[in-house]
Amino acid sequence: MSQAKNVNTTNRRAVLAGIAALPIAALPAIAAAATLSTLPSDVEPDGIDWAAVLGRAEHVVESLRTRHVCVGWQLDEVAAGRALEYIRSRAAGSMDESGEPQIIEFFGEHGQSLDWVIDGDPTGLVCRGAARSNRAALADAVLLDLVERYHVADAEYVRAFDVVARMEDKMYAIKPPKPPRGLQTAKHERDKANTRARKLEDQIIATPATTMHGVIAKARCVALNLTDGQSASMDPDADFAASMTRDLLAMKAVS
């Protein structure tokens, strides 16, 4: 194989991989404007093993059609049919490149790795899985530590608040009210606990999450204050945050 053929084959595959990395919303326009035919005319047509591509593409479509992806998932059967029809034609020896935007758009919109489907390279799949692993949480170690400390501090505040509330209930149960011994100390402890929790809140808010582990950790903090059915009622806009938090934690539970 000549050096020129090696270079052209690499460029051909790089176009597919590069387009696959773009945002989904950009795929239709990119696919229409940047087909593989825009490469130099001396690109080798046999740089891709279309028979192997067909096997992987059929596996993807069958998996997306028959396996659980998420609640409400629906495969775009029309787009899948077009993509497979085109790939079958290439595997049969067709040199027509006009259908390449269809496969780029279909696999991109369905979240699939073109590196694997076209080239048989699973590297992207491996790295994508690693990004969702427990190991990836190390990237958010500082944030996760803040969240754990916040949960402890918030629990301490709730306990101190309840102590003061019980003492005040007893105080106002008699006429005239008489402050029980230790009330001021209990209020002091409550206020200190509240200060610790609020400082940690501020730190968590200021610390960006870099992984889904960090996002879920922040959602757990929101859940403490907005999903109890009461707090959100004080701020109607908080209903949206509470709803998003419940959805996010539910998706995490089934992932």
C-alpha positions in Angstrom: 0.0 0.0 0.0 1.4 3.4 -1.0 2.1 6.2 1.4 -0.4 8.3 -0.4 -3.1 5.7 0.1 -2.3 5.5 3.8 -2.6 9.2 4.1 -5.9 9.4 2.1 -7.5 6.6 4.0 -6.6 8.2 7.3 -8.0 11.6 6.1 -11.2 9.8 5.0 -11.7 8.3 8.4 -10.8 11.5 10.2 -13.6 13.3 8.5 -16.1 10.7 9.8 -14.6 10.8 13.3 -14.5 14.6 13.3 -18.1 15.0 12.3 -19.2 12.4 14.9 -17.7 14.6 17.6 -19.8 17.7 16.7 -23.0 18.6 18.6 -26.0 16.6 17.4 -27.9 19.8 16.3 -25.1 20.6 13.9 -25.1 17.2 12.2 -27.7 17.7 9.4 -26.0 20.8 8.1 -22.5 19.4 8.4 -23.6 16.1 6.9 -25.0 17.9 3.8 -21.9 20.1 3.3 -19.1 17.7 4.3 -19.5 14.3 2.7 -16.6 12.1 2.1 -16.7 13.1 -1.5 -15.3 16.5 -0.6 -12.0 14.8 0.0 -9.3 14.9 -2.7 -10.3 12.9 -5.8 -7.5 10.4 -5.3 -9.0 9.1 -2.0 -9.0 5.3 -2.2 -12.6 4.0 -2.4 -11.7 0.8 -0.5 -10.4 2.6 2.6 -13.4 1.4 4.5 -14.5 -2.3 4.9 -18.2 -1.8 4.2 -19.0 -5.4 4.8 -17.7 -5.1 8.3 -19.4 -1.8 8.7 -22.7 -3.5 7.7 -22.3 -6.1 10.5 -21.7 -3.4 13.1 -24.4 -1.2 11.8 -27.0 -4.0 11.9 -25.9 -4.8 15.4 -26.4 -1.2 16.5 -29.9 -0.9 14.9 -31.1 -4.2 16.4 -29.8 -3.3 19.8 -31.5 0.1 19.7 -34.7 -1.5 18.4 -35.0 -4.3 20.9 -33.1 -3.3 24.1 -34.1 -0.9 26.9 -32.4 2.5 26.4 -34.6 4.8 28.5 -38.3 5.3 29.2 -40.0 6.5 26.0 -37.1 5.6 23.7 -38.0 5.2 20.1 -35.7 4.3 17.3 -36.0 6.3 14.1 -36.9 3.4 11.9 -37.1 5.4 8.7 -33.6 6.9 9.2 -32.3 3.4 10.3 -33.7 1.9 7.1 -32.0 4.5 4.9 -28.7 4.1 6.7 -28.7 0.3 6.4 -29.9 0.4 2.8 -27.0 2.7 1.9 -24.4 0.6 3.8 -25.7 -2.6 2.1 -25.2 -1.0 -1.3 -21.7 0.0 -0.4 -21.0 -3.5 0.9 -22.3 -4.9 -2.4 -19.7 -2.8 -4.3 -21.5 0.5 -5.0 -19.2 3.5 -5.3 -22.1 6.0 -4.7 -21.1 8.3 -1.8 -24.3 10.3 -1.7 -25.8 8.4 1.2 -22.9 9.1 3.6 -24.6 12.2 5.2 -27.5 9.8 6.1 -25.3 7.5 8.1 -23.4 10.3 9.7 -26.7 11.9 10.8 -28.4 8.7 11.9 -25.6 7.4 14.1 -24.9 10.9 15.5 -28.5 11.5 16.4 -28.7 8.1 18.1 -25.5 8.7 20.1 -23.4 6.1 18.5 -19.6 6.0 17.9 -18.8 6.4 14.2 -15.2 5.4 15.1 -16.6 2.0 16.0 -19.3 1.6 13.4 -17.2 2.7 10.4 -13.7 1.8 11.5 -14.2 -0.9 14.1 -12.3 1.2 16.7 -13.9 0.9 20.1 -11.7 3.5 21.8 -14.5 6.1 22.0 -16.8 3.6 23.6 -14.2 2.6 26.1 -13.6 6.3 27.1 -17.3 7.1 27.2 -17.9 4.2 29.6 -14.9 5.3 31.7 -16.4 8.8 32.0 -19.4 7.4 33.7 -17.4 5.1 36.1 -16.8 5.5 39.8 -13.1 6.2 38.9 -14.2 9.3 37.0 -15.6 10.7 40.3 -12.0 11.4 41.4 -12.1 14.4 39.1 -14.8 15.9 41.4 -13.2 14.8 44.6 -13.2 18.3 46.2 -16.9 18.8 45.3 -17.9 15.4 46.6 -16.1 16.0 49.9 -17.9 19.3 50.3 -21.2 17.6 49.6 -20.6 14.9 52.2 -19.6 17.5 54.8 -22.7 19.6 53.9 -25.0 16.7 54.5 -23.4 16.1 57.9 -23.6 19.9 58.8 -27.2 20.1 57.6 -28.2 17.1 59.7 -26.5 18.8 62.7 -28.4 22.0 62.1 -31.7 20.2 61.8 -31.1 18.4 65.1 -30.1 21.7 66.8 -33.1 23.5 65.4 -35.5 20.8 66.7 -33.9 21.1 70.2 -34.6 24.8 70.3 -38.1 24.3 68.9 -39.0 21.8 71.6 -37.6 24.1 74.3 -39.6 27.1 73.0 -42.7 25.0 72.8 -42.4 24.2 76.5 -41.6 27.8 77.3 -44.7 29.2 75.6 -46.9 26.4 77.1 -46.9 28.2 80.4 -48.1 31.7 81.3 -46.2 33.8 81.5 -43.6 32.2 79.3 -40.4 31.3 81.2 -37.2 30.5 79.2 -36.0 27.1 80.2 -32.5 26.6 81.3 -30.1 26.1 78.4 -32.2 27.8 75.8 -29.6 30.4 74.9 -26.9 27.8 74.7 -29.1 25.7 72.4 -29.8 28.7 70.2 -26.1 29.4 70.0 -25.4 25.8 68.9 -28.2 26.0 66.4 -26.8 29.2 64.9 -23.3 27.8 64.7 -24.6 24.7 62.9 -26.5 26.8 60.5 -23.5 29.0 59.7 -21.4 25.9 59.0 -24.0 24.5 56.6 -24.5 27.8 54.8 -20.8 28.2 54.2 -20.6 24.8 52.8 -23.6 25.6 50.5 -21.7 28.6 49.2 -18.6 26.5 48.5 -20.6 23.9 46.7 -22.4 26.4 44.6 -19.1 28.0 43.6 -17.5 24.6 42.7 -18.3 23.5 39.2 -19.1 19.8 38.6 -16.9 18.2 35.9 -18.6 14.8 35.8 -22.1 13.4 36.2 -21.0 12.2 39.7 -20.6 15.9 40.6 -23.9 16.9 39.1 -25.7 14.1 41.0 -24.0 15.2 44.2 -25.2 18.7 43.8 -28.7 17.4 43.0 -28.7 15.5 46.4 -28.1 18.9 48.0 -31.0 20.4 46.2 -33.1 17.5 47.3 -32.5 18.3 50.9 -34.3 21.7 50.5 -36.7 21.6 47.6 -38.2 18.1 47.3 -39.8 17.9 50.7 -43.1 19.2 49.3 -42.9 22.4 51.5 -39.8 24.5 50.7 -40.6 24.9 47.1 -44.0 26.3 47.9 -42.3 29.5 49.2 -40.9 30.1 45.8 -42.9 28.9 42.8 -39.8 29.0 40.5 -38.2 26.5 42.8 -40.7 23.9 41.6 -38.7 23.6 38.4 -35.5 23.0 40.3 -37.3 20.4 42.5 -38.7 18.7 39.4 -35.4 18.5 37.7 -33.7 17.2 40.8 -36.2 14.4 41.2 -35.8 13.5 37.5 -32.0 13.5 37.7 -31.9 11.3 40.8 -34.4 8.9 39.3 -32.3 8.5 36.2 -29.3 7.9 38.2 -31.1 5.2 40.2 -31.8 3.3 37.0 -28.6 3.9 35.2 
